[in-house]
Amino acid sequence: MNLCINCKHYKDNPIAPKILSLGLCARKDDRDPVTGAIELPFCSTERKSFGTCTAQGIHFIQAQSFPHQDPLPRPVENLTTYGSPMKDGD
């Protein structure tokens, strides 16, 4: 399966770098015609039926390094359950 997080074009979103599902696709160098700023689409948008990569990931190129080898969320310490802090032994 071609996962965006393993693609050469995947870039972390600077606003939320730890949320992999908000990653950006840098395949196209789209620039804002007014400011010249680079505008990258979300990977998830590119993989939808109306995106250019489609669900099959036709633009996927294997990345040389894997900064995101663990796509599964890691447990967070000190979670609260139903609004109350967890206690030892819960």
C-alpha positions as CSV (number, residue, x, y, z in Angstrom):
1,M,0.0,0.0,0.0
2,N,1.3,3.4,-0.9
3,L,1.2,5.4,2.3
4,C,1.7,9.2,1.9
5,I,4.0,9.2,5.0
6,N,6.4,7.0,3.1
7,C,6.3,9.1,-0.1
8,K,9.1,11.4,-1.3
9,H,6.6,14.2,-1.7
10,Y,5.2,14.1,1.9
11,K,6.0,17.1,4.1
12,D,5.0,17.7,7.7
13,N,2.4,20.5,8.2
14,P,4.3,23.3,10.0
15,I,1.1,24.1,11.9
16,A,0.6,20.6,13.2
17,P,3.8,18.6,12.6
18,K,2.9,15.7,14.9
19,I,-0.5,15.0,13.2
20,L,0.6,12.9,10.3
21,S,-2.9,12.9,8.7
22,L,-2.5,16.7,8.1
23,G,0.6,16.2,6.1
24,L,1.2,18.2,2.9
25,C,1.9,17.0,-0.6
26,A,4.9,18.8,-2.2
27,R,4.7,17.1,-5.6
28,K,3.5,20.3,-7.3
29,D,5.0,23.7,-6.7
30,D,1.8,25.7,-6.6
31,R,2.4,29.4,-5.9
32,D,-0.2,32.0,-4.8
33,P,-0.5,34.4,-7.7
34,V,-0.7,37.4,-5.4
35,T,1.9,36.7,-2.7
36,G,4.1,34.1,-4.4
37,A,3.8,31.9,-1.3
38,I,4.0,28.1,-1.9
39,E,0.6,26.5,-1.3
40,L,0.7,22.8,-0.7
41,P,-2.4,20.7,-0.7
42,F,-3.2,18.2,2.1
43,C,-2.1,14.6,1.2
44,S,-5.6,13.5,2.1
45,T,-7.1,15.9,-0.5
46,E,-4.7,14.6,-3.2
47,R,-5.7,11.0,-2.4
48,K,-9.5,11.6,-2.7
49,S,-11.3,10.8,-6.0
50,F,-11.1,14.5,-7.0
51,G,-7.3,14.8,-6.3
52,T,-4.6,14.1,-8.8
53,C,-3.0,11.2,-6.9
54,T,-6.2,9.3,-6.4
55,A,-6.7,6.5,-3.9
56,Q,-4.2,4.3,-5.7
57,G,-1.4,6.8,-5.1
58,I,-0.3,7.1,-8.7
59,H,2.3,9.8,-7.9
60,F,3.9,7.8,-5.1
61,I,7.7,7.7,-5.1
62,Q,9.4,5.8,-2.2
63,A,11.2,8.1,0.1
64,Q,14.9,7.5,0.7
65,S,14.5,7.9,4.5
66,F,11.5,7.3,6.7
67,P,11.0,10.0,9.3
68,H,7.6,8.6,10.1
69,Q,8.2,4.8,10.4
70,D,5.5,4.4,13.0
71,P,2.2,5.6,11.5
72,L,0.2,4.4,14.6
73,P,-0.5,6.9,17.3
74,R,1.6,6.3,20.5
75,P,-0.1,6.3,23.9
76,V,-0.1,9.5,25.7
77,E,0.8,9.6,29.4
78,N,-1.4,11.2,32.0
79,L,-4.6,10.8,30.1
80,T,-7.8,11.7,31.8
81,T,-10.8,9.4,31.6
82,Y,-14.3,11.0,31.4
83,G,-12.9,14.3,32.8
84,S,-11.2,12.8,35.9
85,P,-7.5,12.2,36.2
86,M,-6.4,8.6,36.1
87,K,-5.2,7.2,39.4
88,D,-2.6,4.6,40.0
89,G,-4.1,1.1,39.6
90,D,-6.9,2.2,37.3
